């Protein structure tokens, strides 16, 4: 059956990879990309598929109920992949209300539109993409599973936890067909450079300080963004309605160890003496509510759908560095204007 899929946040980092995968893989699907094009949304991420016959871009806000009605009616939407979100923890600390508006009210607006237009249909799906940060923090051992209790610690993670609960509530209350996934930290091409990996790559290139929060021993599980897009594809087509799937890279790194790896790879790539980039590492004041460790148990998606990550850390980081160095104009475009002011305010 041909599908008319509304993908929200499709001009962002993860969303652009999902859009590209679906547009190129499913010629009989009509893909509608809805994005407000805030600071992290960039249509340059999708120049290669912008003229595809099965692709439509709409600039708009998921909080706009009238626009959601119009899109569902005009495009006969029968599936949603919901990625649109405010997603940077630091920004949520300084501006929590924008996260509450987009991540909670925006998700509720979409859910309500889907409930109204689908009216009990079973040949539809609302796929909500979320984060492992909703689970809180881990100690030195253990992994997040789909049964882990929620314990969000930042305005960002609290807003995403709220949206997860709303999606499940619409499933149980209204029988709306839904599926959810919670992923670990993504990295790869097109990531907005306030995030750790592109920030470090860009700063090494320009011999700027490499800001590391606290003692640098905060641990994250890193997921190659194209592997995440493949997992979303699998869950969308084969996931069981009402289920949640954790997506992780089996790739735990302490922040300081990851930054040192990037330093060494960048020194090699730029032809600089080994150890040169490490001199730029600067420990800065920790951020409030900083979770110590995240780690995903991805056994469920592996056992149920056969998904496993494709790249190891060395391969993934090497690919990521190559992309950023080969796409200097993209980096220059996104690091000007609002982002540059934000960066200067945070790290100058």
N, C-alpha and C positions, 0 to 999 in steps of 0.2 A: 504494500500500500504506500502511495506517495505521501510524504509528510510535509506539513507547513510548520516549520520550527522557528519559534521566536527565541533567539539567543541574546540575553541581556549582558551588557558589559563586553561586547564583542570586539571593541577597539582597544581593550586593555591587554595586559600581558598574557594571562592564561586564556582569556576569551579569544584573542586573535588567533592563537594556535588551534583552538577548538573550531572556530569559524573556518579557517583554512582547511582543516582536516575534513569537515563535513561537506563543504562546498566542492572540494576536489574528489571526495570518495563517493558521494551520493548525488549523481546528476539529476535524479528524479525527485530529490528533495528541494523544496523552496526554503531558503535560509534568510530570515529577516534579522538583521543585526541592529539592536537598539542600544544606543550609547549616548550619554549626555556630553561626552567629550570634555570632561573635567581635566585637571592637570595630567592625570595618568592615562587618559584615553587618547589614542593617537591613530588617525587613519593611515599614517605612513606605515603602520604595522601590516596593512592589508592591501598595499598597492598592487600586488601580484594577482589578486582575485577580484578587484573592484569592478571589473567589467564582465564577470561571469554571469551567464544568463539565469542562473538559479540563485543569485545573491542580490539582496536589497539592503541598503543602509538607511536607517531612520535616526535622526538626532532627536533625543527626547529623554524625559525623566520618568523612571518607573513609579514615581509618586503621583504622576498625573493620571488620574483615573479616567478622564475623558479620552486621553490619548491611548490608554490601554484598551478601552472599548473600541476605539477606531481601528487599532491594529488587529485585534482579534476578529473584528467584523470584515475588514477589507481584505485581510490575508488568509482568512479562514484557519486561524492558528489551531493546530491540534496537538502541539507539544511545546513545552517551554524548557530551555536549559538556562537556569538562572545563575549568572556569575556576577552581575553588577553589584558592587559593594564598595564602600570605603574600607580600605584594608591596611593602612599603615598604623601600627600601634602608637608610634610617637605622635602622630597627628591626632589620634583619638584622645590622647592625654590633654592636648591643648584645646581641642574643639570637639568634645564628646557629643554635642547635640547634632552635628551633621552626620555622625555615625548612627545615631538613634533614628534620625529621619530616613536616611537612605536604607540602612540595613534592616530596620524593623518595619517602619511604616511603608517603605517601598515594597518589601516582600509581601506584606499584608495586602497592599493594593493589587499586586499581581495575582496573588492567591484568590482574592475576591473576584477579580475579573475572570479568571479561569473557572471558578465555581459557577459563576453566572452563565458563561457561554457554553460550558460543557455539560451542565445539567445532568449529571449521573452517567455520562458516557464512560465506557470502559476502554475505548480505543484511543485514549489520550494519555498524556503523561506530563507531570510537573516534576522536573529534575532540579533539585536544589543543591548547589555546590557550596560546601562550607570548609571549615578549617579545624585542625587538631587543637587549636588554642582554646576551644570551648572546654576542653577537658582539664584545663589548669596546668599544674606542674607535676613532674615526677621526681622521685629521689634518684639515687645512683643506679637503681635497677628497676626493672618492670617496663611494660609497654602499654600504650593506650589500645584498648580494644573497643569494639562497637558497643560493649556493655559498660564501659567506664562511665561513672557518674560525671555530670557536668560540674565544673568548678572554675568558671572564668574569672580572670584577675585584672583585666583592663577594660576600659569602655569598648574597645574594638571587639574583644572576645565575648564580652557580655552581650553586645548587640548581635553578634553572629549566633550565640547560643539562643537568644530570644527568637531569631528568625527560624532556627532549626525547630524549636518548640512549636512555632506557629504552623510550619509545614506539616509536622506530625499531627497537630490538632485538627487541621483541615482534612487530613486523611481519616482520622478516627471519627470526627464529627460529621463530615459531609461526604465521606467515601470518595474523596478526590484522589485519583491515582497519583501517588508520589513515589519518588525514590530520592535518597540523599547520599552524599559522599563527603567525607572529611579528610582533607589532605594535609600532608606535611609541607614544609617550606619549599616552594618552587624556585628553580633557577633556570637560566638559559637565555636565548635571544629575546630582545624587545622588552626586557624588564626595566621599569622606570628606575632611574639611578639614585633614588633615595634608599633603596634596598641594599643589603649588605654587599652582595657579590658585585653587582655593577658599580656600586660606589667605590669599592676597593680597587677594582680594575681601572676605573677612570682616574682615581687619585694617584695610583702608582704611575700611570702614564704621564701625569702632569706634575709628579714629584710633590704632591700635597700630603698632608698628614693622613694617617689611616686611623680614624677614631674607633676605639674599642671600648664598649661599656664595661665598667667594673673591673673584675679580674680576668675577663675574657674567657671564663670557663663555662659560660652558658652553652648548653648543648642542644643542637637541632638535628632533625632528620631531613636530608636534602633530596628533593625529587626533581628530576629532569622534566622540564615543562612538556616536552613532546611525549614523554611516557605518561604524564598526567592526562594529556589530551586523548591518548589511546585508551586509557582506563575509562575516561568519561564516555567515549564511544561505546565501549563494551557494556558499561552499566546502563547506558541509555537503551541499548538494543536487547540486552540479555538479563539485566538486573531484575530481581523480583520486586513487584510493587509493595510498598510499605517498608522495604528494607533499607538499611544503612550499610555503606561499605567504606572502610578506611583505606586510604591510598597513601603508601609510604615508599620511600626510596631504599630502605634497608641500608641507610647511609648516614650514620650518626657522626657528627663532628662537633668538637668544642669550637667556639668562634675563633679563638686565638690560633688553634691548629689549622683551621680552614684558611684563615688570613695568611698564615705563614706559607701554606701550600701555594696560594695565589701569588704571593710575593716571589717565590722561587720560580714558578711557571712564567710569570711576567718578566723576571730578570732574564730568563732563558730566551723568551720570545723577542724581547727588545734588545738582546745582545748586551745586556749590562752585567757587571760583575755579580756573581752569586752573593746574596746577603745585602745588596744595595737597598732593595725595597723594604726589607725588614726594619731598616733604620727609621722608616717613616711611621712605624706603629706608635700610636699615642693612646694611652689609657685615659678615658674621660669619666666624669661622674656618672654613676649608674642611673638608669631611668627608673621611675617609680613602678612598683608591681612587676618587676622583671622575673618571668618564670624561669626556673633554673634549667629544666630539661624537658624536651618533648621527644617521644619516640613512638612510632606507629607499629602496631602489629597488623600486617597486611595479609594475614593467612586466609581470611574469609574471601577476599576477592581473588586470591590465587587459587584456592580450592574450588570456589563456585564458578569462576569465569576464566580461569587460566591465565590471569594477568601477572606478569612479573616485570620489574624495571629492566631496561635494556642496557644502560650505561653504568659503568663504575665511576667513582669519583674522579680519578685522573682523566678518564676519557671525557666526562661531562664538563669538567672545569676547563680542559684544553679546548673543547669545542666552543664553550662560552667565551673564553678569552679571544679566540680567533674571530668570532662574530663581532664582538665589540670593536676590535681593532680594525676589522674590515668595513665597519659601518660608522666611521667617524662623523659623517654628516648627520646621521640619525641622532647620535649622542649630542652633538652640538646643538641641534634643534631643540631637543627636550631638556637640555641643561641651561637654557636661557630663560629669561623672564621669571615667571612665578617660582619655578623650582630653584633657580639660582638665588633668589631672595630668601627662600626657605632654607636652603643650604647655608647661606651666609649667617642667617639668624641662629641656626643650630650649632654651627661648627667654627665660625670665624674667630 
